[in-house]
């Protein structure tokens, strides 16, 4: 799937497929032409650009281009048939100058089109929507409104429709919200194989993205401002169906005090991965909502940067999210009662995370909290700083954690104090403004990590520190470059202040460092 994504990102800038027709739209033209030229038609129906979307049939493996920087009012594009293969696609995009395809954006404004969406595709295959700006501000109307519907309902989870939305800006999809209505930036109900790449969504009455499907990919999203309706409810991403999904990179910004989340994987969604995403959320006192809310079983969440508050804290695993894994994440809780992570599901593996309380006043919360009914799971190799209690659970597998500044390092689920397990370190990790610890201070204090995770590129907290395995002294605080023997090979030291987690991680193999 990733190989297909990268290939398509390269080829979908020019209409170079043999036999594909190119149709142009220019709202400044007086006459409505036949679409086969970018110049304005001399008379209605003659060679020249369409001047509106009304009456145009969007079908087959053709290119439909809209003049960049111009606004099309009452715009509605209904894809009646798609392309016929991965390389022979229907494409919606923009053009400038002498009909040249551009990444600059035409504006499709749906207000007044008498439809519930600006672009609609109901179970159509092999299409791409790229380089368009989409708006539908209908905040005086109680009705559903959608920027891109693909489809709004009735799709098939497991079918790979091979649909792509890239470099599109969707904003101000607004309604007079009632309990029976919604507004979404992109609504994709059971659309298998959908890819969103470098999409920006902002200022939406309900959810920015709502939907799902097998092998859904949301790559480098920049989503913000959901929940703008009168009910103040909406997620930046709400995944509802499908397995094998991937959310990778980008930023989700969710500053509202509401009942929803920046990221929400529903219990009806299958296992998937969210990685490398920054989640910025509401930091005030909140009785509802969380920043990261996972209900999906088997979810893997890694290399996330999460900051905010919530009904219990910024991170919540519901009862249905059994078997999920949460690692290499940096979590900042901003309210005194917050938990860094609240786990209400069995068999959740939380390792190699950094949990920090950064609010005003003393914490009354917990770095990691599991209620009494929870069984299984792991909490190990974490840095937990500033919380009243480091780990509160009945789980006996807690080990190798750095817990600093806590009144109680570890407690049972009923709050009574207990042993923290093997390898507890209470030394100040000396976190800097970016949340990075002094690895040297932890190493000198005797910090080790469970060797189960060494060799997987996983560190202590969100940083590399694997002691107790066959390796030379830690490279991150050697003053002079040198080399050491390791497994029969040569390992060259690197002088670094920190090793910060990122897309690639250090893996200490037998003979080398692998990236």
VENHU-V264704 format. One record per residue. N is the residue number from 1. RES is the residue in three letters. SS is DSSP state (alpha for helix, beta for strand, coil for the rest). PSI is psi in whole degrees, 0 to 359 (999 if undefined). OMEGA is omega in degrees with one decimal (none if undefined). Layout:
[[N | RES | SS | PSI | OMEGA] [N | RES | SS | PSI | OMEGA]]
This chain:
[[1 | UNK | coil | 317 | -179.5] [2 | UNK | alpha | 323 | 179.6] [3 | UNK | alpha | 320 | 177.9] [4 | UNK | alpha | 317 | -179.5] [5 | UNK | alpha | 311 | -177.6] [6 | UNK | alpha | 319 | -179.4] [7 | UNK | alpha | 317 | -178.2] [8 | UNK | alpha | 326 | 179.3] [9 | UNK | alpha | 332 | -179.2] [10 | UNK | alpha | 324 | -171.5] [11 | UNK | alpha | 345 | -170.7] [12 | UNK | coil | 43 | 173.8] [13 | UNK | coil | 338 | -178.6] [14 | UNK | coil | 143 | 178.5] [15 | UNK | coil | 81 | -172.4] [16 | UNK | coil | 11 | 179.2] [17 | UNK | coil | 128 | -177.3] [18 | UNK | coil | 132 | 175.8] [19 | UNK | coil | 353 | -179.4] [20 | UNK | coil | 134 | 174.3] [21 | UNK | coil | 149 | 177.5] [22 | UNK | beta | 125 | -179.7] [23 | UNK | beta | 136 | -174.9] [24 | UNK | beta | 149 | 177.4] [25 | UNK | beta | 132 | 177.2] [26 | UNK | coil | 108 | -175.4] [27 | UNK | coil | 350 | 179.2] [28 | UNK | coil | 350 | -179.9] [29 | UNK | coil | 138 | 179.2] [30 | UNK | coil | 318 | -178.3] [31 | UNK | coil | 147 | 176.4] [32 | UNK | coil | 108 | -176.2] [33 | UNK | coil | 197 | 179.8] [34 | UNK | coil | 2 | 175.6] [35 | UNK | coil | 355 | -171.5] [36 | UNK | coil | 7 | 173.9] [37 | UNK | coil | 151 | 178.7] [38 | UNK | coil | 347 | 176.6] [39 | UNK | coil | 162 | 179.6] [40 | UNK | coil | 143 | -179.0] [41 | UNK | coil | 144 | 177.9] [42 | UNK | coil | 333 | 179.0] [43 | UNK | coil | 160 | -179.1] [44 | UNK | coil | 132 | 176.7] [45 | UNK | coil | 353 | 179.7] [46 | UNK | coil | 179 | -177.6] [47 | UNK | coil | 124 | -179.1] [48 | UNK | coil | 174 | -174.2] [49 | UNK | coil | 148 | 165.2] [50 | UNK | beta | 147 | 175.6] [51 | UNK | coil | 7 | 177.6] [52 | UNK | coil | 171 | 176.8] [53 | UNK | coil | 340 | -177.7] [54 | UNK | coil | 133 | 176.9] [55 | UNK | coil | 355 | -179.7] [56 | UNK | coil | 136 | 174.8] [57 | UNK | coil | 119 | -178.3] [58 | UNK | beta | 106 | -170.3] [59 | UNK | coil | 160 | 173.0] [60 | UNK | coil | 192 | -173.2] [61 | UNK | coil | 57 | 179.0] [62 | UNK | coil | 163 | 176.1] [63 | UNK | beta | 130 | 178.5] [64 | UNK | beta | 109 | -171.9] [65 | UNK | beta | 140 | -177.5] [66 | UNK | beta | 140 | -174.8] [67 | UNK | beta | 124 | -176.1] [68 | UNK | coil | 145 | 176.4] [69 | UNK | coil | 0 | 176.3] [70 | UNK | coil | 152 | -178.4] [71 | UNK | beta | 128 | 175.8] [72 | UNK | beta | 113 | -177.6] [73 | UNK | coil | 154 | -177.0] [74 | UNK | coil | 38 | -174.8] [75 | UNK | coil | 137 | 174.0] [76 | UNK | coil | 122 | 178.9] [77 | UNK | beta | 117 | 179.3] [78 | UNK | beta | 109 | -179.7] [79 | UNK | beta | 108 | -175.3] [80 | UNK | coil | 324 | 170.8] [81 | UNK | coil | 149 | 178.9] [82 | UNK | coil | 197 | 176.4] [83 | UNK | coil | 188 | -177.3] [84 | UNK | coil | 359 | 178.1] [85 | UNK | beta | 173 | 179.4] [86 | UNK | coil | 331 | -178.1] [87 | UNK | coil | 0 | -178.8] [88 | UNK | beta | 86 | -163.1] [89 | UNK | coil | 157 | 164.1] [90 | UNK | beta | 133 | -177.7] [91 | UNK | beta | 131 | 169.0] [92 | UNK | beta | 129 | -178.9] [93 | UNK | beta | 199 | -176.8] [94 | UNK | beta | 159 | 176.9] [95 | UNK | beta | 160 | 176.4] [96 | UNK | beta | 167 | 177.0] [97 | UNK | coil | 224 | -176.3] [98 | UNK | coil | 56 | 177.3] [99 | UNK | coil | 22 | -175.9] [100 | UNK | beta | 130 | 176.8] [101 | UNK | beta | 138 | -175.4] [102 | UNK | beta | 158 | 171.5] [103 | UNK | coil | 353 | 169.3] [104 | UNK | coil | 156 | -166.4] [105 | UNK | coil | 133 | 163.1] [106 | UNK | beta | 157 | -176.9] [107 | UNK | beta | 121 | 175.9] [108 | UNK | beta | 111 | -178.4] [109 | UNK | beta | 116 | -174.4] [110 | UNK | coil | 352 | -175.9] [111 | UNK | coil | 125 | 178.4] [112 | UNK | coil | 5 | -177.6] [113 | UNK | coil | 356 | 178.8] [114 | UNK | coil | 24 | 177.3] [115 | UNK | coil | 169 | -179.8] [116 | UNK | coil | 1 | -179.5] [117 | UNK | beta | 168 | 174.0] [118 | UNK | beta | 315 | 174.5] [119 | UNK | beta | 132 | -178.4] [120 | UNK | beta | 135 | 172.4] [121 | UNK | beta | 114 | -179.1] [122 | UNK | coil | 98 | 174.9] [123 | UNK | coil | 40 | 177.9] [124 | UNK | coil | 150 | -174.2] [125 | UNK | coil | 156 | 165.2] [126 | UNK | coil | 59 | 172.6] [127 | UNK | beta | 157 | 176.1] [128 | UNK | beta | 133 | 171.9] [129 | UNK | beta | 120 | -175.0] [130 | UNK | beta | 149 | 167.7] [131 | UNK | coil | 50 | 175.8] [132 | UNK | beta | 152 | 171.3] [133 | UNK | beta | 131 | -172.4] [134 | UNK | beta | 131 | -178.1] [135 | UNK | beta | 146 | 177.3] [136 | UNK | beta | 78 | -177.6] [137 | UNK | beta | 99 | -178.1] [138 | UNK | beta | 48 | -169.5] [139 | UNK | coil | 356 | 174.8] [140 | UNK | coil | 0 | -174.4] [141 | UNK | coil | 136 | 172.6] [142 | UNK | coil | 92 | -179.6] [143 | UNK | coil | 163 | 176.6] [144 | UNK | coil | 139 | 177.1] [145 | UNK | beta | 136 | -174.5] [146 | UNK | beta | 138 | 173.6] [147 | UNK | beta | 299 | 177.1] [148 | UNK | beta | 122 | 177.9] [149 | UNK | beta | 123 | -173.6] [150 | UNK | coil | 72 | -15.6] [151 | UNK | coil | 173 | 176.8] [152 | UNK | coil | 331 | 177.0] [153 | UNK | coil | 158 | 169.0] [154 | UNK | coil | 13 | 177.8] [155 | UNK | coil | 184 | 179.7] [156 | UNK | coil | 126 | -175.6] [157 | UNK | coil | 314 | -170.0] [158 | UNK | coil | 350 | -179.7] [159 | UNK | coil | 130 | 176.4] [160 | UNK | coil | 99 | -179.5] [161 | UNK | coil | 347 | 178.4] [162 | UNK | coil | 56 | 178.4] [163 | UNK | beta | 142 | -176.9] [164 | UNK | beta | 133 | 170.6] [165 | UNK | beta | 118 | -176.7] [166 | UNK | beta | 142 | 177.6] [167 | UNK | coil | 40 | 179.5] [168 | UNK | coil | 141 | 177.8] [169 | UNK | beta | 114 | 179.7] [170 | UNK | beta | 127 | -177.7] [171 | UNK | beta | 162 | 176.4] [172 | UNK | beta | 52 | 168.9] [173 | UNK | beta | 96 | -166.1] [174 | UNK | beta | 144 | 178.1] [175 | UNK | beta | 169 | 166.9] [176 | UNK | coil | 93 | -165.8] [177 | UNK | coil | 137 | 169.8] [178 | UNK | coil | 174 | -176.8] [179 | UNK | coil | 338 | -176.1] [180 | UNK | coil | 2 | -176.6] [181 | UNK | coil | 160 | 177.3] [182 | UNK | coil | 161 | 172.1] [183 | UNK | beta | 129 | -178.4] [184 | UNK | beta | 146 | 172.7] [185 | UNK | beta | 305 | 172.5] [186 | UNK | beta | 128 | 178.1] [187 | UNK | beta | 117 | -174.6] [188 | UNK | beta | 90 | -175.3] [189 | UNK | coil | 108 | 176.1] [190 | UNK | coil | 54 | 177.3] [191 | UNK | coil | 96 | -179.3] [192 | UNK | coil | 141 | 174.0] [193 | UNK | coil | 6 | -179.4] [194 | UNK | coil | 139 | 176.1] [195 | UNK | beta | 128 | 170.2] [196 | UNK | beta | 122 | -175.2] [197 | UNK | beta | 121 | 177.7] [198 | UNK | coil | 45 | 179.2] [199 | UNK | coil | 137 | 176.5] [200 | UNK | beta | 128 | 177.3] [201 | UNK | beta | 133 | -175.9] [202 | UNK | beta | 144 | 171.2] [203 | UNK | beta | 69 | -176.4] [204 | UNK | beta | 139 | -177.0] [205 | UNK | coil | 321 | -179.4] [206 | UNK | coil | 248 | -176.2] [207 | UNK | coil | 140 | 173.5] [208 | UNK | coil | 304 | 174.2] [209 | UNK | beta | 131 | 177.9] [210 | UNK | beta | 126 | 175.3] [211 | UNK | beta | 203 | -178.4] [212 | UNK | coil | 194 | -176.5] [213 | UNK | coil | 156 | -179.9] [214 | UNK | coil | 136 | 175.3] [215 | UNK | coil | 25 | 170.5] [216 | UNK | coil | 138 | 174.6] [217 | UNK | beta | 126 | 173.2] [218 | UNK | beta | 106 | -171.1] [219 | UNK | beta | 125 | 178.9] [220 | UNK | beta | 53 | 176.3] [221 | UNK | beta | 150 | 168.5] [222 | UNK | beta | 85 | -173.7] [223 | UNK | beta | 137 | 179.6] [224 | UNK | beta | 165 | 169.1] [225 | UNK | coil | 32 | 172.0] [226 | UNK | coil | 170 | 176.2] [227 | UNK | coil | 34 | -178.4] [228 | UNK | coil | 355 | 179.2] [229 | UNK | coil | 175 | -176.1] [230 | UNK | coil | 336 | 177.9] [231 | UNK | coil | 350 | 176.9] [232 | UNK | coil | 55 | -179.6] [233 | UNK | coil | 132 | 178.6] [234 | UNK | coil | 143 | 176.6] [235 | UNK | coil | 155 | 169.7] [236 | UNK | coil | 316 | 172.5] [237 | UNK | beta | 124 | 169.8] [238 | UNK | beta | 110 | 178.6] [239 | UNK | beta | 127 | -172.9] [240 | UNK | coil | 332 | -175.3] [241 | UNK | coil | 168 | 169.7] [242 | UNK | coil | 156 | 177.4] [243 | UNK | coil | 162 | -179.1] [244 | UNK | coil | 19 | -178.5] [245 | UNK | beta | 158 | 179.9] [246 | UNK | beta | 125 | 169.5] [247 | UNK | beta | 120 | -169.1] [248 | UNK | beta | 126 | 175.5] [249 | UNK | beta | 183 | 175.3] [250 | UNK | beta | 191 | -173.7] [251 | UNK | beta | 136 | 171.6] [252 | UNK | beta | 118 | -176.4] [253 | UNK | beta | 121 | -172.4] [254 | UNK | beta | 77 | -173.4] [255 | UNK | coil | 354 | -174.0] [256 | UNK | coil | 150 | 169.3] [257 | UNK | coil | 93 | -177.7] [258 | UNK | coil | 190 | -173.7] [259 | UNK | coil | 10 | -174.5] [260 | UNK | coil | 191 | -167.6] [261 | UNK | coil | 165 | 168.6] [262 | UNK | coil | 317 | 178.3] [263 | UNK | beta | 130 | -177.8] [264 | UNK | beta | 109 | 173.7] [265 | UNK | beta | 115 | -174.2] [266 | UNK | coil | 163 | 179.2] [267 | UNK | coil | 339 | 178.5] [268 | UNK | coil | 351 | 175.0] [269 | UNK | coil | 149 | 177.6] [270 | UNK | coil | 192 | -177.1] [271 | UNK | coil | 145 | 177.6] [272 | UNK | beta | 188 | -175.5] [273 | UNK | beta | 134 | 166.5] [274 | UNK | beta | 127 | -174.6] [275 | UNK | beta | 146 | 172.6] [276 | UNK | coil | 22 | -177.3] [277 | UNK | coil | 141 | 171.8] [278 | UNK | beta | 126 | 179.1] [279 | UNK | beta | 113 | 178.3] [280 | UNK | beta | 120 | -171.0] [281 | UNK | beta | 176 | 179.1] [282 | UNK | coil | 134 | -175.3] [283 | UNK | coil | 357 | -178.5] [284 | UNK | coil | 184 | 177.7] [285 | UNK | coil | 126 | -175.3] [286 | UNK | coil | 134 | 176.4] [287 | UNK | coil | 357 | -177.8] [288 | UNK | coil | 154 | 173.4] [289 | UNK | coil | 162 | 174.9] [290 | UNK | coil | 170 | 176.9] [291 | UNK | coil | 309 | 175.7] [292 | UNK | beta | 119 | -175.8] [293 | UNK | beta | 111 | -177.1] [294 | UNK | beta | 124 | 173.8] [295 | UNK | coil | 353 | -173.5] [296 | UNK | coil | 129 | 179.1] [297 | UNK | coil | 143 | 174.9] [298 | UNK | coil | 16 | 178.4] [299 | UNK | coil | 141 | 171.6] [300 | UNK | beta | 121 | 178.4] [301 | UNK | beta | 119 | -174.2] [302 | UNK | beta | 151 | 176.9] [303 | UNK | coil | 38 | 176.8] [304 | UNK | coil | 150 | 169.5] [305 | UNK | beta | 114 | -171.9] [306 | UNK | beta | 129 | 177.4] [307 | UNK | beta | 131 | 176.9] [308 | UNK | beta | 195 | -178.9] [309 | UNK | coil | 197 | 179.0] [310 | UNK | coil | 181 | -177.7] [311 | UNK | coil | 328 | 174.3] [312 | UNK | coil | 338 | -179.2] [313 | UNK | beta | 181 | -174.9] [314 | UNK | coil | 338 | -176.1] [315 | UNK | beta | 129 | -177.7] [316 | UNK | beta | 128 | 171.9] [317 | UNK | beta | 115 | -178.4] [318 | UNK | coil | 173 | -174.5] [319 | UNK | coil | 333 | -177.2] [320 | UNK | coil | 356 | -172.4] [321 | UNK | coil | 31 | -176.4] [322 | UNK | coil | 146 | 175.1] [323 | UNK | coil | 13 | 179.5] [324 | UNK | coil | 160 | -179.2] [325 | UNK | beta | 134 | -176.1] [326 | UNK | beta | 109 | -175.7] [327 | UNK | beta | 158 | -178.3] [328 | UNK | coil | 32 | -178.5] [329 | UNK | coil | 150 | 177.5] [330 | UNK | beta | 113 | -171.7] [331 | UNK | beta | 126 | 177.6] [332 | UNK | beta | 119 | 176.4] [333 | UNK | beta | 140 | -169.1] [334 | UNK | coil | 354 | 178.7] [335 | UNK | coil | 147 | -171.3] [336 | UNK | coil | 324 | -176.9] [337 | UNK | coil | 358 | -175.7] [338 | UNK | coil | 144 | 161.5] [339 | UNK | beta | 142 | 173.0] [340 | UNK | coil | 318 | 176.5] [341 | UNK | beta | 130 | 177.1] [342 | UNK | beta | 122 | -173.8] [343 | UNK | beta | 112 | 180.0] [344 | UNK | coil | 28 | -178.8] [345 | UNK | coil | 153 | 177.3] [346 | UNK | coil | 152 | 169.1] [347 | UNK | coil | 42 | 173.6] [348 | UNK | coil | 125 | -177.9] [349 | UNK | beta | 109 | 178.7] [350 | UNK | beta | 108 | -179.1] [351 | UNK | beta | 153 | 174.3] [352 | UNK | coil | 41 | 175.6] [353 | UNK | coil | 159 | 170.3] [354 | UNK | beta | 119 | 177.7] [355 | UNK | beta | 125 | -175.3] [356 | UNK | beta | 133 | 167.8] [357 | UNK | beta | 125 | -176.6] [358 | UNK | coil | 33 | -179.6] [359 | UNK | coil | 187 | 178.1] [360 | UNK | coil | 132 | -178.6] [361 | UNK | coil | 175 | -177.0] [362 | UNK | coil | 143 | 176.6] [363 | UNK | coil | 144 | 168.4] [364 | UNK | coil | 7 | -174.6] [365 | UNK | coil | 196 | -173.2] [366 | UNK | beta | 144 | 175.2] [367 | UNK | beta | 310 | 175.0] [368 | UNK | beta | 132 | -176.6] [369 | UNK | beta | 126 | 171.4] [370 | UNK | beta | 129 | 176.4] [371 | UNK | coil | 172 | -168.9] [372 | UNK | coil | 333 | -174.2] [373 | UNK | coil | 354 | -172.1] [374 | UNK | coil | 138 | 177.9] [375 | UNK | coil | 159 | 177.2] [376 | UNK | coil | 186 | 179.2] [377 | UNK | coil | 169 | -175.3] [378 | UNK | beta | 138 | 167.8] [379 | UNK | beta | 100 | -175.6] [380 | UNK | beta | 154 | 176.3] [381 | UNK | coil | 27 | 179.3] [382 | UNK | coil | 151 | 165.7] [383 | UNK | beta | 125 | -178.6] [384 | UNK | beta | 116 | -171.1] [385 | UNK | beta | 128 | 169.1] [386 | UNK | coil | 355 | -179.2] [387 | UNK | coil | 153 | 178.9] [388 | UNK | coil | 318 | 175.7] [389 | UNK | beta | 135 | -178.9] [390 | UNK | beta | 296 | 179.8] [391 | UNK | beta | 128 | 175.2] [392 | UNK | beta | 107 | -179.4] [393 | UNK | coil | 169 | 173.1] [394 | UNK | coil | 3 | -176.3] [395 | UNK | coil | 131 | -177.6] [396 | UNK | coil | 3 | -176.8] [397 | UNK | coil | 8 | 176.6] [398 | UNK | coil | 133 | 179.3] [399 | UNK | beta | 158 | 171.9] [400 | UNK | coil | 32 | 176.8] [401 | UNK | coil | 147 | 169.8] [402 | UNK | beta | 113 | -178.1] [403 | UNK | beta | 115 | -174.8] [404 | UNK | beta | 139 | 173.4] [405 | UNK | coil | 9 | -177.6] [406 | UNK | coil | 144 | 170.4] [407 | UNK | coil | 320 | 175.3] [408 | UNK | beta | 121 | -178.6] [409 | UNK | beta | 308 | -179.7] [410 | UNK | beta | 146 | -179.3] [411 | UNK | beta | 155 | 169.7] [412 | UNK | coil | 170 | -179.3] [413 | UNK | coil | 338 | 177.7] [414 | UNK | coil | 1 | 176.7] [415 | UNK | coil | 351 | 179.1] [416 | UNK | coil | 143 | -175.4] [417 | UNK | beta | 146 | 176.4] [418 | UNK | coil | 170 | 176.7] [419 | UNK | coil | 145 | -177.2] [420 | UNK | coil | 359 | -178.8] [421 | UNK | coil | 189 | -174.5] [422 | UNK | coil | 140 | 164.9] [423 | UNK | coil | 21 | 178.9] [424 | UNK | coil | 135 | 173.7] [425 | UNK | beta | 131 | 178.6] [426 | UNK | coil | 7 | 177.7] [427 | UNK | coil | 142 | 175.7] [428 | UNK | coil | 121 | 179.4] [429 | UNK | coil | 355 | 176.5] [430 | UNK | coil | 55 | 179.8] [431 | UNK | coil | 136 | 175.0] [432 | UNK | coil | 186 | -175.1] [433 | UNK | coil | 341 | 177.6] [434 | UNK | coil | 5 | 179.2] [435 | UNK | coil | 10 | -177.6] [436 | UNK | coil | 132 | -178.7] [437 | UNK | coil | 166 | 169.3] [438 | UNK | coil | 103 | -178.4] [439 | UNK | alpha | 329 | 179.3] [440 | UNK | alpha | 317 | -178.0] [441 | UNK | alpha | 323 | 179.2] [442 | UNK | alpha | 320 | 178.8] [443 | UNK | alpha | 314 | 180.0] [444 | UNK | alpha | 331 | 179.8] [445 | UNK | coil | 356 | 177.6] [446 | UNK | coil | 16 | -179.1] [447 | UNK | coil | 131 | 174.5] [448 | UNK | coil | 168 | 171.8] [449 | UNK | coil | 152 | 174.9] [450 | UNK | coil | 122 | -174.4] [451 | UNK | coil | 353 | 171.9] [452 | UNK | coil | 325 | -174.1] [453 | UNK | coil | 347 | 174.3] [454 | UNK | coil | 143 | -176.3] [455 | UNK | coil | 352 | 173.2] [456 | UNK | coil | 4 | -177.8] [457 | UNK | coil | 14 | -177.0] [458 | UNK | coil | 140 | -171.9] [459 | UNK | coil | 190 | 168.5] [460 | UNK | beta | 132 | -169.7] [461 | UNK | coil | 223 | 177.7] [462 | UNK | coil | 27 | -173.1] [463 | UNK | beta | 157 | -173.7] [464 | UNK | coil | 123 | 171.6] [465 | UNK | coil | 99 | 178.7] [466 | UNK | coil | 103 | 178.6] [467 | UNK | coil | 153 | 178.5] [468 | UNK | coil | 7 | 173.3] [469 | UNK | coil | 168 | -176.0] [470 | UNK | coil | 89 | -178.0] [471 | UNK | coil | 160 | -179.6] [472 | UNK | coil | 179 | 175.3] [473 | UNK | coil | 155 | -175.4] [474 | UNK | coil | 131 | -173.5] [475 | UNK | alpha | 338 | -168.4] [476 | UNK | alpha | 351 | 176.4] [477 | UNK | alpha | 21 | 173.1] [478 | UNK | coil | 131 | -177.3] [479 | UNK | coil | 334 | -175.9] [480 | UNK | coil | 128 | 177.0] [481 | UNK | coil | 139 | -179.6] [482 | UNK | coil | 183 | 176.5] [483 | UNK | beta | 152 | -175.4] [484 | UNK | beta | 151 | 177.1] [485 | UNK | beta | 138 | -179.9] [486 | UNK | beta | 111 | 175.6] [487 | UNK | coil | 30 | 179.5] [488 | UNK | coil | 353 | -179.9] [489 | UNK | beta | 193 | 179.6] [490 | UNK | beta | 132 | 178.6] [491 | UNK | beta | 119 | -175.9] [492 | UNK | beta | 130 | -178.8] [493 | UNK | coil | 148 | 178.3] [494 | UNK | coil | 132 | -180.0] [495 | UNK | coil | 111 | 179.6] [496 | UNK | coil | 147 | 173.5] [497 | UNK | coil | 319 | -178.0] [498 | UNK | coil | 159 | 167.1] [499 | UNK | coil | 106 | -175.9] [500 | UNK | beta | 139 | -177.2] [501 | UNK | coil | 150 | 179.6] [502 | UNK | coil | 201 | -176.4] [503 | UNK | coil | 327 | 177.6] [504 | UNK | coil | 144 | -176.1] [505 | UNK | coil | 156 | 176.2] [506 | UNK | coil | 131 | 174.8] [507 | UNK | beta | 120 | -178.5] [508 | UNK | beta | 95 | -179.4] [509 | UNK | coil | 193 | -175.4] [510 | UNK | coil | 324 | -170.9] [511 | UNK | coil | 353 | -172.3] [512 | UNK | coil | 174 | 168.9] [513 | UNK | beta | 123 | -178.7] [514 | UNK | beta | 138 | 176.3] [515 | UNK | coil | 999 | none]]
